[in-house]
Amino acid sequence: MIRPATRRLVPLTLTLTLTLTLSLGCGGNKKAPGGAASKPAPATHAGYASQAQVDGFLKECRATQTGTPAGADRVSGYGAVHRGNVPPAGRKVPPSDSFRWTQRPPEYLDPNLMSGAPAHSIGINLFEGLLAHAAGNGPPVPGAATRYEVSEDGRTYTFHLRKGNRWSDGKPLTANDFAYSWMRALDPKTGSKNAQQIWLYVVGAEDFNKGVSKDPGSVGIKVIDDLTIAVTLKSPTPYFPELITYIAWGPVPRHAVEKHGKQWTRPGNIVVNGAYTLEKFEPRSRIVLVKNEAYWDAANVAIPRSDVFMTDNEDTIVNYYVTGQVHLAQPLPPDKVRTWISQSRDDLQIDQHMCTYYLALRNGQPPFDDPLVRRALALAIDREKLAKFVLGRMERPATHFVPEMFEKTLGYSAVRGEGLDGDEAKRLLSEAGYPNGSGFPKVELRYNTLEVNRQVAEFVQRSLQENLGIKVALNNMEWKSMLKVLRTGEFQLARAAWCADYADPMTFLEVLRSTATVNYSRYNNPRYDALLDRITMTVDHTERNILMCAAEKTLNHDRPILPLFFYTHAYLLHPSVKGWEPQYQNMHMLKYLKLRP
């Protein structure tokens, strides 16, 4: 565990970065929420928490949020949901000369252009940041840097690189390589999908990226010497150590980019600083990684080679495993997962995934401008039944937005909302003027094309019909079209999801800031925004937990969205693989793994 060399120790939370859960259509081209505004949400309307109510929430939270962060030694194995104990008959053993696994095809291997889980899961093994993912859900560990310091105001992080860092071609790796990479990402000419991950936090970075400023010196990135780099942030950001493990903050070899241009990431041209380098890339077929002998920790990298089988077809993925071609198979068909759970097969593993599946309600427009209606809908859905009988992959029902994953790591206690109460739901709808659903306007629920989304939509449709007498039409759309209606607000009810950018409740709470581009519900409560502003400027850990608790209680009161369940990640892992730990965003560094016959 890295200890900041400063008088004030900053709590490190579990390592987590941006991910897109493509299997459920989560995320595509998602943008970081805080401050990432295009247009403000519409004016506030009746039913949102008042200042007096928010003050009451703060008082309640001061009595409950007393926890402190856990140490790295207390989170090993944290996040495992299911492990079987029955070996399947006829299981084949993959070749032990390579770790073989399945993944969706990445779009890019350039750290400044990568986005999404597939690219990130490969990228973190090619390019190592200043800090790196732990083997499981522990705090970030030393990467290219051995330690860092934090200023008293919590805004400036100074990183000290390890001596002897080298690129895979033998050239020295210095602080200038990190500064070059970050400024290249911010350069509008690069067209980086990751630029916002930097300018959202770094002083002056947004203006430089948008062309308001042409002066690189106006950006809060300063190379002090070859082994020291400082980053000045807009506000205290306790989760910055987790953010900097994301591939957007990785280094890029200037000499390779200038020599090969856009072709610099091709086999033979690519230069990396991670535990592995790229030997082969067969588009939409296979990627081969081989051990980088120039890596600083190469002596502890046990597996010399890794083969990545790329496909979007879940049945093909299962076949790769059954025929002994891969050690790790993901993602998996839901129906097979349910069967394997019942069989308790020992190579099926299910872990928590820091994502929330929810329904966006178009706040501010009838009938969802009425708080009675929003609460009635929330109480009419049996999330326990949905998770157990419709999904059946150990998903946890969600009555609130922030996943219950922060107690062991941050000492933050979950703030649960209300569950099923059909009688109260009917009473509320009648009070709103729609007894037994009579006179309720036509409502359409939009969802993107995937079998699990259809199943969830039909369950919600039945629940609202049976419990409230409300008829809901379903509209199945392709993901790109779905994303467009979410962004334009052209919907009444819509399926949505959020997967964490970093391991902190704020990655969820910021989604519903009035000015966030991903605030699809157009929720706008100034008291809620004010709580987020206070959290942003708060360094004290306990006070920060109290404020986040009050923000959650405000959301539970206002109900701008209807959370349904928290995700899990199911995969097949051959027992010959050792060193694998649950990781909330399914980000695993191959350097931690070993193969045993």
Protein Blocks (a to p, Z undefined) as FASTA:
>chain_A
ZZdddfbdcdddddddddddfknopoiapacfehpafbdcddddehiacfklmmmmmmmm
mmmmmcccddfklmgoiaiabdcfbdcehiacddfkbccddddddfbfcfklggcjklmm
mmmmmpccfbdcdfblcccddfkbfbdcddfkopaccddddehiacfkopacdfklmmmm
mmmmmpmklopaklmmmmmmmghklmmmnomaccfklpccdcfblmbccdddfbdcfklm
mmmmpmklpccdfklmmmnmmmlmgghjaccfbfbdcfbdcehibccddddfkbmklmmm
mbfbdcddddfbfklmmmmmmnopafbdcdddfklmmmmmmnopakbccddddddddddd
dehiafklpmklmmmmmmmpcfklmmmmmnonopacdfbfbdcfklmmnopacddddddd
fklmmmmmmmnopgghioiacddddddddfklmmmmmmmmmmmmmmnopacddddddfkl
mmmmmmnopafbdcdddddfbdcfklmmmmmgfklmklmnopacfklmmmmmmmmmpmbl
klmmmmmmmmmmmmmmnopaccfbdcdddddddfkbghiacdfklpacfklpccdZZ
